Each structure stands twice: as structure tokens, then as C-alpha cells.
């Protein structure tokens, strides 16, 4: 929301620009990206995984790992 306030664009426009959507003008995307970089914006991987429905995380289940020679 801070990026939206600082750039003067809506939160929706800022969100779409930061995700690189094609319906946002390249000049607008560049301006928003520059302001986001200046403000130290970091993409939230957990929020992204909620949006897309997957996490790109795998689980490894191991048996007894106390003796590596077994």
C-alpha cells in the first residue's frame, strides 16, 4: 500500500505491475518497480503460494539417520 501511495497508482495497479502483467504500460511498470526497489520491497513467497495454489516445496521422509552405514 505504501508503494501505491508514493506512486499515485492504485494498489491493484501496483500489484499487477510488480507481477509483470502485460496490461500495465512499460513506463508505469518501470516507475513502480523503481519505487519498490528504493523502498526495499521484497516479494512475499508465502503470499504468492496462496495466490497460485502451490509452494514449489518438496518433502523428504527419511527413516533412521543416526547410523549412515546402515
N, C-alpha and C positions, 0 to 999 in steps of 0.2 A: 504494500500500500504506500510506503514511503517513496518508492520509485515512481508510482503513479502521481503522487502529489508533486514531486520535484519536476517531472517531465511535463505535467499538464495533461497527460493521457489517462484514459480510464484504466481501472485495474484489469479489465478484460483485455484491452489492447496491449497492455504491458505483458500480461501473461502469454498472449499469443505471440508477441514479438520475441520474448525470451525463449519460447519453444521453437522459433524459426519458421512459423507458419507463412505460407506464400501470400495470404491475403493482406498482409501488412506491408506497406511500401518499404523498399530497402532503406531509404533515408530515415524513416521512422524507426525501423529495427536497429539501425546503426546508432541512432541517438539514444534509444532506450538501452541498448547494450553497453554503450559508453558510460552512461549514468550509473547503470547497475554495477559495472566494474569499479567505478570510482567509489561507490557506496559499499563495496565488498560483498556483493550478492553472491551467495553460494547456492547452487541448486540442491533442493531437498530430495534425496533419493527415496526416502520413505513416502513422502507425498506423491512423488511420481509413480511409485509402485501401487499406491492406492488408486490412482487415476487409470493406469493401464491394466491392472489386474494381475501382475506378476512381478517377481522381485529379482530374477536372474541370480538366485541363490540356490546352491545345492547343499544337500546334507550327506554326510558320510557317517555311516554307523559301523563302528569297529567293535570287535569282541575284546578279549583280554589283551591289553597292550603293555602289560607290565613286564613280559618276557619277550623281547623281539626275536629270539631264536626259535620260538615255537611255531 
